[in-house]
Amino acid sequence: MRIHKLGLAGLLLILFLTGCGNPAQETASSAENDAQEETQQETGEEEESGSGIEMTSWRESVQKMFEDPYGDYRETGGEIAFLTDGSVEDGGYNEAIYNGVRMYALGAGTSFSYYHADPNAPESYREVVQQAVEDEAGLIVCAGDVFGEAVGAMQETYPQTSFLLVDAVPHDEEQEEVPIAENVHCVLFHEEQAGYLAGYMAVWEGYRNLGFIGGREEPAVQRYGYGYLQGINAAAKDLSLTDVAVNYWYAGTYTADIAVREKADEWYGNGTQIIFACGGGLYESVLEAAENQDGLMIGVDVDQCRVSDRVLTSAVKNIGSAVTDALDEYYAAGGWSDEDAGQVKRYGVEEGCAAIPVVDTEWRFQEIPTTHFFEIYKQMKRGDRTVSDATDMLPEVAVLVNYE
């Protein structure tokens, strides 16, 4: 028999696997101490058992939750429906949200499914919402600003269906925000904070010619990019540099594309040293160019260091834990509570949900110790170092930016 309400232990496991706080430990020594204590605890448990039976680590136990022995996943329907216009195995944004959904669902004993919209057919976003409603989904989780218009148009049509909008708020066809209905909750992030840290550290490491290739010109991508520029500018100021330059371009796609590769090839060939690839699968094209031109890349949303040794670091926002947090609150309250219904919740540095990976990853900076990162991070957390989240105007920076 399973517990159908995700308890504290389950949430702690989720927080380790996908969650807030992992890359933003307060000090490197505390993380090392935790690891030592964990090792000692596991060793003690093995000695105490004395049975000769191989012990399964708790990390492996978490991974086993994805095996779905009770058949919670459904081809269609289910209590929770995840809607996306990309692959749920993209190694990045969509997979992070999907992992948050399925981790909660498998831990709590809730059925779930996922649906794909066609990014080349604008009408398909409303169609998949309609299909999920007809399949009797109780809570529909939508990935990205691309679903903002569909939810804005349909939220009041289906008042008995609840919506969780990730990285979006309801808006109309002209991108104007509309009032958020009581059956909708929105999760947004301070991407600008993660972008800032990535840009700041890249300049401090010694890079002077940088690039940014974003997907579509949408708020989350803009916040990443504008934060990146602010971080580059702050590092240049702190180091009294006058030779820092940035190329900046939106590709208009979140997928691998020949135009993206050609743009990255051009930049690397003309002296760009590192490119922040900010837009789902388009990183594949940037990475191909980096490998061809001996360049480097900054990943996005999740830790992409494992993808290639060309990835210096990643600007992460720990999407999975924010999703599980929202789902836990929803089901604990039997629906959106007064604090969540029709409201927007923003996750950032203060929640440990905007950073660059430090713990449980490979630190590839040669000139920057982790202690320096933590000091900058703590300054942001205390409010001593601020980052603008405005997207309606270009950030004011002294470094040279070539907007294409």
ABEGO torsion letter per residue (X at the ends): XBBABBBAAAAAAAAAAABBGAAABABAAAAAAAAAAAAAAAAAAAAAAGAGBBBBBAAAAAAAAAAGAAGABBABEEABBBBBABBAAAGBAAAAAAAAAAAAAAAAGBBBBBBBBBAABAAAAAAAAAAAAAAGBABBBBBEAAAAAAAAAAAAABAABBBBBBGBBBBBAAGBBBBBBAABBBBBBBAAAAAAAAAAAAAAAGBABBBBBBBBBBAAAAAAAAAAAAAAAAAAAAAGBAABBBBBBBAGBABBBAAAAAAAAAAAAAGBABBBBBGEAAAAAAAAAAAAAGBBBBBBGBBAAAABAABABBBBAGAAAAAAAAAAAAAAAGEBBAAABGBBBBBBAAAGABBBBABGBBBABAABBAAAAAAAAAAAAAGABBBBABAABBBBBABBBBBX
